[in-house]
Amino acid sequence: MSKPNLPSSLALAEKARARLLRMHYESKVGHIGGNLSAIDAILHLHSRVMDEEDVFVLSKGHSAGALYVALWAMDLISDEQLTHFHKDDTTLAGHPIAGWHKNIRFATGSLGHGLGLAAGVALGKRLRHEAGRAFCLLSDGECQEGSTWEAMLFARHHALTNLVVLIDANGLQGFGSTSEIASLEPLADKVRGFGLDVEEIDGHAPNLLDAALDRPGDGPKVVILRTVKGRGVSFMEGRMEWHYLPLSETQYEQAIGERIEP
């Protein structure tokens, strides 16, 4: 995709995080914790990695806010549009709506479907001899869905070298920790069992993501992003309740004043 004149990665991330917090605060909606664990990867993909021919599928659709803000940072969504987030009759719903924007191809949010969609995109590109890759961001809780593993089997069988799977592994889901609900750890070993190339990295370090994406392979690439739910907001980090809660005015003022050290 065409890239605007962008500030440094750190400055862009700070700007996007602040806009994400304001958008959620003004809309009085939650799901902030998972947005903050995912926004670094989503923003980096859109601002530094993906080309016009690439397709991004947000399988963890409840982090739609992070996707909208990444598109805003790329001047693909206006600031005025962000003020309609989660409102009645909005296109910026709490989960992505298919087709209203050229960079949002699918409706997602019912977990477990995104990877199958992305694998279909990757196979379709190959059959049509089209350039570009399919990128799919999953949550770790979503990996408890059987359809996710069916999609991995399909992707490996078809050797979809143009498919990149990112797993936002923040260790928390709607009812507790992933280890308490239905543990899949060691997650990398489960993925390798399908014959897939997998790497685990700090999901808040864009340089490590670049290195993982640049590694050669003979099939789909899977990157497990070890992240922190509520990243960058001290009272949210690692707290399950921020899967749901909206921000009060006092909490918003504290959150917006905090900065992440590089």
C-alpha positions in Angstrom: 0.0 0.0 0.0 1.1 3.6 -0.5 2.9 4.9 2.5 2.4 8.5 3.8 5.3 10.4 5.2 5.6 8.6 8.5 7.4 9.5 11.8 9.7 7.1 13.5 8.3 3.7 14.5 8.3 4.7 18.2 6.7 8.1 17.6 4.0 6.5 15.4 3.3 3.8 18.0 2.9 6.5 20.7 0.6 8.5 18.5 -1.5 5.5 17.6 -1.7 4.3 21.2 -2.9 7.7 22.4 -5.6 7.9 19.6 -6.7 4.3 20.4 -7.2 5.2 24.1 -9.1 8.4 23.2 -11.3 6.6 20.7 -12.3 3.9 23.3 -12.7 6.5 26.1 -15.0 8.7 24.0 -17.0 5.7 22.8 -17.3 4.3 26.4 -16.5 0.7 25.2 -14.0 -1.9 26.4 -11.8 -4.5 24.8 -8.9 -2.1 25.3 -6.5 -4.7 26.8 -6.4 -6.9 23.7 -6.2 -3.9 21.4 -3.1 -2.7 23.2 -1.5 -6.1 23.0 -2.0 -6.2 19.2 -1.6 -2.6 18.1 2.2 -2.7 17.8 2.1 -5.6 15.3 -0.9 -4.3 13.4 0.6 -0.8 13.1 4.0 -2.1 12.0 2.5 -4.4 9.3 0.4 -1.6 7.9 3.0 1.1 8.1 6.3 -0.7 7.3 5.7 -4.2 6.0 2.6 -4.7 3.7 2.4 -3.6 0.1 -0.7 -2.7 -1.9 -1.1 -6.3 -3.1 -1.2 -7.7 0.5 -4.3 -8.6 2.4 -4.7 -8.3 6.2 -7.3 -10.4 8.1 -7.9 -9.5 11.7 -9.2 -12.9 13.0 -9.3 -11.5 16.6 -12.0 -9.1 15.5 -12.6 -7.7 19.0 -9.3 -5.8 18.4 -10.9 -3.8 15.6 -10.0 -0.5 17.3 -6.3 -1.2 16.7 -7.0 -1.9 13.0 -9.0 1.3 12.6 -6.3 3.3 14.3 -3.6 1.7 12.1 -5.5 2.7 9.0 -6.0 6.2 10.5 -2.2 6.4 11.0 -1.8 5.6 7.3 -4.3 8.4 6.4 -6.7 5.7 5.1 -9.4 6.6 7.7 -10.1 10.1 8.8 -10.0 11.4 12.4 -13.7 12.3 12.0 -14.5 8.7 11.1 -12.9 7.5 14.3 -15.4 9.5 16.3 -18.1 7.2 15.1 -16.5 4.1 16.5 -19.0 1.7 18.0 -21.9 4.1 17.4 -25.3 3.3 15.9 -25.2 2.8 12.1 -21.4 3.1 12.0 -19.1 1.3 9.7 -16.5 1.3 12.5 -18.2 -1.4 14.5 -16.8 -3.2 17.5 -15.9 -6.0 15.1 -14.8 -5.4 11.4 -17.6 -5.1 8.8 -16.7 -6.6 5.5 -16.2 -4.5 2.4 -16.9 -1.0 3.6 -13.1 -0.2 3.3 -10.8 -1.7 0.7 -8.4 -2.8 3.5 -11.1 -4.7 5.4 -12.1 -7.7 3.3 -13.9 -9.8 5.8 -16.2 -9.6 8.8 -14.5 -11.2 11.8 -15.1 -11.5 15.5 -16.7 -14.9 15.8 -13.4 -16.5 16.6 -11.8 -19.3 14.6 -12.7 -18.2 11.1 -10.0 -15.7 10.1 -7.2 -18.1 9.4 -9.3 -20.1 7.0 -10.2 -16.9 5.2 -6.6 -15.9 5.0 -5.5 -19.3 3.7 -8.2 -19.0 1.0 -6.9 -15.6 0.0 -3.3 -17.0 -0.2 -4.4 -20.0 -2.3 -6.5 -17.8 -4.5 -3.6 -15.4 -5.2 -1.4 -18.4 -6.1 -4.0 -19.9 -8.5 -4.5 -16.5 -10.2 -0.7 -15.8 -10.3 -1.3 -12.6 -8.2 1.4 -10.9 -6.2 1.1 -10.2 -2.5 0.7 -12.1 0.8 -2.1 -12.8 3.2 -1.4 -11.8 6.8 -3.7 -13.1 9.6 -3.6 -12.0 13.2 -5.1 -14.5 15.7 -5.5 -14.4 19.4 -4.0 -17.2 21.6 -7.5 -17.9 23.1 -8.7 -18.3 19.5 -6.3 -21.2 19.0 -8.6 -23.3 21.2 -10.9 -23.3 18.2 -10.7 -26.5 16.1 -11.3 -24.5 12.9 -7.9 -22.8 13.5 -6.1 -26.1 13.4 -8.0 -27.2 10.3 -6.9 -24.1 8.6 -3.2 -24.7 9.6 -3.5 -28.3 8.1 -4.9 -26.8 4.9 -2.2 -24.2 4.7 0.6 -26.7 5.2 -0.8 -29.2 2.8 -0.9 -26.5 0.1 2.5 -25.1 1.0 1.1 -21.5 1.1 4.4 -19.6 1.2 2.4 -16.4 0.7 0.6 -16.8 4.1 1.8 -15.2 7.3 0.1 -16.1 10.6 0.6 -14.0 13.7 -0.6 -15.1 17.1 -1.1 -12.4 19.7 -0.2 -14.5 22.7 -1.0 -12.2 25.7 -2.0 -15.2 27.9 -5.5 -13.9 28.8 -8.9 -14.4 27.4 -12.5 -13.5 28.3 -12.8 -15.8 31.4 -9.2 -16.0 32.7 -5.8 -17.0 31.6 -5.4 -19.3 28.6 -3.4 -21.7 30.8 -6.5 -22.0 33.1 -9.2 -22.2 30.4 -7.6 -24.7 27.9 -3.9 -24.6 27.8 -2.1 -25.1 24.5 1.4 -24.5 25.8 4.0 -25.0 24.6 2.1 -23.4 21.7 5.1 -23.5 19.3 5.3 -27.2 19.6 1.7 -27.7 18.7 2.2 -25.5 15.6 5.3 -27.4 14.6 3.3 -30.6 14.8 1.6 -29.5 11.6 4.9 -29.1 9.8 4.8 -25.3 10.0 7.7 -22.9 10.4 7.2 -21.1 13.7 9.2 -18.5 15.6 8.4 -16.9 19.0 9.3 -13.2 19.6 8.6 -10.2 21.7 5.4 -9.0 20.0 6.2 -5.4 20.9 9.5 -5.3 19.1 9.0 -4.4 15.4 12.7 -5.2 14.6 12.2 -8.8 15.7 9.1 -9.1 13.7 11.0 -7.9 10.6 13.7 -10.5 11.2 11.1 -13.3 11.6 9.3 -12.3 8.4 12.5 -12.2 6.5 13.5 -15.7 7.3 13.2 -18.0 4.3 10.8 -21.0 4.5 9.0 -23.6 2.3 5.5 -23.0 3.6 3.3 -20.8 5.7 5.2 -18.7 8.3 3.8 -18.6 11.9 5.1 -16.0 14.3 4.0 -16.2 18.0 3.9 -12.7 19.4 4.5 -12.8 23.2 2.6 -9.7 24.2 1.2 -8.0 27.3 -2.5 -7.4 27.5 -3.0 -3.7 28.2 0.5 -2.9 27.1 1.6 0.6 28.0 -1.0 1.4 30.7 0.3 0.4 34.1 -3.1 -0.5 35.7 -4.2 -2.5 32.7 -1.1 -4.6 32.0 -1.7 -8.3 32.5 -5.2 -7.8 34.0 -8.0 -9.9 32.6 -10.8 -7.4 33.4 -9.5 -5.0 30.7 -10.8 -7.5 28.2 -14.1 -5.8 29.0 -13.9 -2.6 30.9 -14.3 1.0 29.5 -12.2 3.8 30.8 -13.4 6.3 33.4 -12.2 9.9 33.0 -9.6 9.5 35.8 -8.3 6.3 34.3 -8.2 7.9 30.8 -6.2 10.8 32.1 -3.7 8.5 33.8 -3.4 6.2 30.8 -2.9 9.0 28.3 -0.1 10.4 30.4 2.0 7.2 30.5 4.7 6.6 28.0 6.5 3.4 27.1 10.3 3.4 27.3 12.0 2.4 24.0 
